[in-house]
């Protein structure tokens, strides 16, 4: 997977262990940071308050890799930022969210609140844990703007300078466990959002094309969604829309 999208941060040095119990069997008790405690609270809230279900698919990234190899130098010279994979996934997600507005919606009591804007949370590793800053109005952003926004989030996460406003809101999230080597996972919702897309490691695998076995750069995709709001049919078709857009990127330009 592409390490520049969400670079893992170096771990903080652990506090000196406070010895307790038998000799030679040290234990240490460390208070949770405020951020970790808040993350824990929200994760439990997501599990308790939503009917979570995950659907999977896989995507052949041959076309995206070819596009990126062909244009990455010109893109960086023109825009001053590297062309990663995340901007393709954000654009594909926007296309799918526009086709299936309920995935971009929120449960509010007994109402469904449909959002007419696309604020995408991008999971970023920080020294204090995983944070999900929000890229606003993604449907109006060029790919260079998306890449620049993600790069800025990565720097701020490492520096601990993300603002409260940058971490709140959002209508949909994307997380990339592939940078750490994850092949498959079930991501958990970022409440009050109703769905999250999980990206994973790009791995060459044998697939069948036109009756022939060929090696292709494949990625498993996972969509965890709130089944109170989103039916299985919509979730599956949403993920298929993302798959089709990534396997044939011209669809994103032509909106087909």
C-alpha positions, 0 to 999 in steps of 0.5 A: 500500500502507499505509505505516503497517505498515512505514515505511521508515527514513531511510538512514544517511549513508554513510561518507566515501569512501576514494579509490583507483584513478584520480583522479576514480573514487572507491571506498569499502570499508565493513565489513559491520555484524554485523547485515548479515553475519548476514542474509547468512549466513542468506539463503545458508543458506536458499538452500542448505538448502531447495528453494525454490519460489514460488506467486502469486495476487492478491487484491481488497482492496475489502472490506478497504478498505471495512471499514477506512474504516468502522471505522478511527476507532472502532477507533483511539478504542477501542484507541488504535492505527491499523487497518492492513492487516497485522492482516487479513493475519495473521488470514488467515494464521492461518486458512490455517496452521490448515487446512494445518499443514504450512506451520507446520511445520519440517524437523528432520533426517529428521523433520517438526516440527509446531508447535501455536502460531502465532508470526508473523515480521513483516518490519520495516525498520530503519536497519541493514537488514530485521529480522523480529521475532516476534509470539507466539501470534497465534491468541490475539491480537485485531486491536488486539493485532496492530496494537499489536505491529507498531507497537511492533516498528517503533519498536524497529527504528528505535531499535535496541532489539529484543531477541534473544528478539524476533528468534528463533523464529517458525513463519511470516513475512510481509513487505510490499514494497508499502510501498516500491512493489514490485509483485511479488517472490519472498520468501526463507525465514527459516530454519528456517521453511518458508514466507513470505508476500509482500505487495505494492503495492495498485494499481487494475487492471481485472478482470472481474466478472460479465462487466463490466470494473471497476477494483479495488484489487488486490494480488499475493501470493507464497508462497515455501515449502520444497518438501521439506516442502510440496507444490505443492497445499498451497501453492496451497490455502494461498494461495487460503485467504488470498485468500478470507478477505481478499476476504470477511472474514466468513469470518474471523469465521465460520471458513468 
